[in-house]
């Protein structure tokens, strides 16, 4: 049995939940509260599992894995269920690149530890934090929109079934709303997000429906 | 023939150069100067190639690909030469996770556009920028050291041949020096970086030996 350590509001835990659901994988869950007790991710126990002191982390027997994209590709390569990565190597590369636009160049900039640093060292108030997050989210989602607009239209980002790209897109669109970023003009992003959220695998992974949710 | 768009000092272009060299792949090169002409990556021509306006970008015929990790896995899956990803799916996942520690949680925070934002919006001076970069580089490389220390010792990060993990590590160690981060205590990181830099594939990819180098 897979044991998954996450947090309802973490984008990267949200990604993993969607992947578990799409593949129909059952797992045990431990909530790692990023705000309680000075951050439960900073305890020696959790650092032994992930020296980065970030969620998510996964255990299966003695095997331990971190980083949501690595976790999701590993699930796809080793577990049965719906395929989340295309068979074609060119298309697979495009799915990875799209996912990395979000996972490398958007999401890490809005991470809790980064916002805490901006508050502590640069006296950033909430408006300054919203502007900061808004800049990187808008840059990234505009790029996603351009990548999608340059392809033949499909129900999901890269075809007629959801892939890692959709798994990264939906939590990022959720956090765009959280940071009050106007993405109403991104027609492909919004159309695809709606198609994803109509699927139980995505809806059931939403932060507000998790056991540790406070929303 | 592959056409590669990069910049000598970019960590992600540096990663791709190492991968090309390890696999023995020839390519045409266009330098995209990130500082000249207000940033050559921001031109309409380059944005048509990469809507993120970031290097690197790759073209082969009509196929276009961005994001260094996606590029390197694509090279590994579609081109002959040394294998950069392990065959074993668990080990492959660990290589990806290690690489993503750097490519997601360290490098994007020290990107030029981010430093420019800190200067413009938070009046950050060079000391503040060094402290900012130093925090994320130290966090990330300390995590890398812990991940390496938890494994049986090997010449490279995950075995006796270089993988994507080493390809990500070496440019990050280079930029640690650039931002004056003391990593002298990270014995595995330093030992492996030295082993990598002794190989022509790594040495020939160094920023200071590139055609567009200004170092």
Boltz contact constraints between the chains, C-beta under 6 A:
constraints:
  - contact:
      token1: [A, 51]
      token2: [B, 143]
      max_distance: 6.0
  - contact:
      token1: [A, 51]
      token2: [B, 146]
      max_distance: 6.0
  - contact:
      token1: [A, 52]
      token2: [B, 143]
      max_distance: 6.0
  - contact:
      token1: [A, 63]
      token2: [B, 90]
      max_distance: 6.0
  - contact:
      token1: [A, 65]
      token2: [B, 93]
      max_distance: 6.0
  - contact:
      token1: [A, 65]
      token2: [B, 97]
      max_distance: 6.0
  - contact:
      token1: [A, 66]
      token2: [B, 97]
      max_distance: 6.0
  - contact:
      token1: [A, 67]
      token2: [B, 97]
      max_distance: 6.0
  - contact:
      token1: [A, 67]
      token2: [B, 100]
      max_distance: 6.0
  - contact:
      token1: [A, 69]
      token2: [B, 100]
      max_distance: 6.0
  - contact:
      token1: [A, 70]
      token2: [B, 93]
      max_distance: 6.0
  - contact:
      token1: [A, 70]
      token2: [B, 96]
      max_distance: 6.0
  - contact:
      token1: [A, 70]
      token2: [B, 97]
      max_distance: 6.0
  - contact:
      token1: [A, 70]
      token2: [B, 100]
      max_distance: 6.0
  - contact:
      token1: [A, 74]
      token2: [B, 93]
      max_distance: 6.0
  - contact:
      token1: [A, 77]
      token2: [B, 89]
      max_distance: 6.0
  - contact:
      token1: [A, 78]
      token2: [B, 89]
      max_distance: 6.0
  - contact:
      token1: [A, 89]
      token2: [B, 77]
      max_distance: 6.0
  - contact:
      token1: [A, 89]
      token2: [B, 78]
      max_distance: 6.0
  - contact:
      token1: [A, 90]
      token2: [B, 63]
      max_distance: 6.0
  - contact:
      token1: [A, 93]
      token2: [B, 65]
      max_distance: 6.0
  - contact:
      token1: [A, 93]
      token2: [B, 70]
      max_distance: 6.0
  - contact:
      token1: [A, 93]
      token2: [B, 74]
      max_distance: 6.0
  - contact:
      token1: [A, 96]
      token2: [B, 70]
      max_distance: 6.0
  - contact:
      token1: [A, 97]
      token2: [B, 65]
      max_distance: 6.0
  - contact:
      token1: [A, 97]
      token2: [B, 66]
      max_distance: 6.0
  - contact:
      token1: [A, 97]
      token2: [B, 67]
      max_distance: 6.0
  - contact:
      token1: [A, 97]
      token2: [B, 70]
      max_distance: 6.0
  - contact:
      token1: [A, 100]
      token2: [B, 67]
      max_distance: 6.0
  - contact:
      token1: [A, 100]
      token2: [B, 69]
      max_distance: 6.0
  - contact:
      token1: [A, 100]
      token2: [B, 70]
      max_distance: 6.0
  - contact:
      token1: [A, 103]
      token2: [B, 104]
      max_distance: 6.0
  - contact:
      token1: [A, 104]
      token2: [B, 103]
      max_distance: 6.0
  - contact:
      token1: [A, 104]
      token2: [B, 104]
      max_distance: 6.0
  - contact:
      token1: [A, 104]
      token2: [B, 108]
      max_distance: 6.0
  - contact:
      token1: [A, 105]
      token2: [B, 108]
      max_distance: 6.0
  - contact:
      token1: [A, 108]
      token2: [B, 104]
      max_distance: 6.0
  - contact:
      token1: [A, 108]
      token2: [B, 105]
      max_distance: 6.0
  - contact:
      token1: [A, 108]
      token2: [B, 108]
      max_distance: 6.0
  - contact:
      token1: [A, 122]
      token2: [B, 122]
      max_distance: 6.0
  - contact:
      token1: [A, 143]
      token2: [B, 51]
      max_distance: 6.0
  - contact:
      token1: [A, 143]
      token2: [B, 52]
      max_distance: 6.0
  - contact:
      token1: [A, 146]
      token2: [B, 51]
      max_distance: 6.0
